[in-house]
Amino acid sequence: MSGSAGSKARVPAEGDRLRALPPVGELAARLSGVPHGAAVRAAREAVAEARERVLAGGEAGDLERAARDRLALLLEGTLRPVVNATGVIVHTNLGRAPLAEAAREAAAESASGYANLEYDVREGRRGSRQAHLEPLLTRITGAEAALAVNNCAGAVLLACAALASGREIVVSRGQLVEIGGSFRIPEVAQQSGARLVEVGTTNRTKISDYVRPLGPQTGAILRAHPSNFRTLGFVEEVAIEELCALGRERGVPVIDDVGSGVLADALPELADEPAVRRSVAAGAAVVCFSGDKLLGGPQAGLLVGAREAITACREHPLARALRIDKLSLAALAATLRLYLDPANAVKEIPVLRMLSAVDSDLLARAERMRDLLTRRGVEAEVLWAAAKVGGGALPLLDLEGPVCAVDPAPLGLDALAGRLRSHEPPVIGRAREGWMLLDPRTLDDAQADVAAGAVARVLAR
Ligand SMILES: *Cc1c(COP(=O)(O)O)cnc(C)c1O
């Protein structure tokens, strides 16, 4: 029959094409200059994929190229610096806070050898890694005691577990929030082994709502900052001072998850975020915050507050599971040291510097990019636009400032954005109303040149 004749005619051709695939060993030998095992593996995977394609009726393709691409992913790595032209200062997808120079140096130094991480050199015996941080954190925040762990989600989990496991945590319905990336306050509180008692409503919670459920079964009152949104209109929340006064009166510790970790509370741009010092002064038993958001340091979770509560956190088994590593600790201590001189902190810590950048500096950098682009025949101008802080902080704050706006013609926005992402280093801009914006706020001069140069290469005719 014609059908079987047809398939008979196709099989040999397919067989020929399969036989034409190179042997794995031969392909691996062509991938010179890389470790043998990795070359063989990449070759085997490339041949297997080509086989699949041929069996599906397609072409084998360039096997050497496919194998080299696989090897490159492995040998060159996939984590690389990117140029952040988005203007979003604390960009979680782009690694949050870039570190201050002192923090980078401290991390590099602690990475390159042994250190007295948990060793008391004066006494010649075991010490605590927290000893490098606690004096700084207590000095800067006014708290009695302090502890650092891996991140803020971990800090909240630890505080809830240490103070309220097997008991109740009282929390406002207005604060049952999702911070992003699967961090949900109710779920974290449940993971700690505590039972959640919700009080008030989504938009209004009063102090009397908190009073009713308090009893011997209460482990803690939890306040969580709704970092990434704000409620407007008929809303009411209990101030941290009032909540802590209630906690004191009833002998219930207050855990305050402030999220962003604002230590530079004199900066007007940060006025709408809860300051760590305010919660400490109010008498919160534990204040939890991130190291790599508005604090401007490495990934870390900080717990500061009353000695008894912090000791309970320190001695809980989760503290070991969540402990901060050596490199982060070194970078965090160096960042905190900068806060001892607040005026200097604003200059040295990149997040604070970008937040408070003055228009004249931003304008100079935006014009520098525009000039580079127009010289190379690309349509660009300086516009005023608003950027966000990012990192789930200050959702209402628009950071107005001059930006370099690029006309993406003839490519179009999506194609331009795609080409910039595949540039080396990748350049990430911000699309707005048909323009590709390069925001000078998150770029230094060298990065601004790289960003504008990349756009020019892609668009220049
Ligand atoms: C960001 C945030 C967290 C999580 O912090 P990580 O350091 O990312 O773990 C927790 N709570 C609040 C209120 C936050 O804003």
The ligand as a Gaussian input file, in Angstrom:
#p B3LYP/6-31G(d) Opt

LIG

0 1
 C       10.889000      42.068000      52.733000
 C       10.129000      41.731000      53.944000
 C       10.303000      40.492000      54.572000
 C       11.236000      39.458000      54.037000
 O       12.559000      39.888000      54.104000
 P       13.731000      39.005000      53.440000
 O       14.981000      39.645000      53.964000
 O       13.551000      39.119000      51.978000
 O       13.568000      37.614000      53.930000
 C        9.572000      40.238000      55.709000
 N        8.705000      41.140000      56.196000
 C        8.503000      42.334000      55.634000
 C        7.510000      43.279000      56.232000
 C        9.221000      42.681000      54.486000
 O        9.032000      43.879000      53.900000

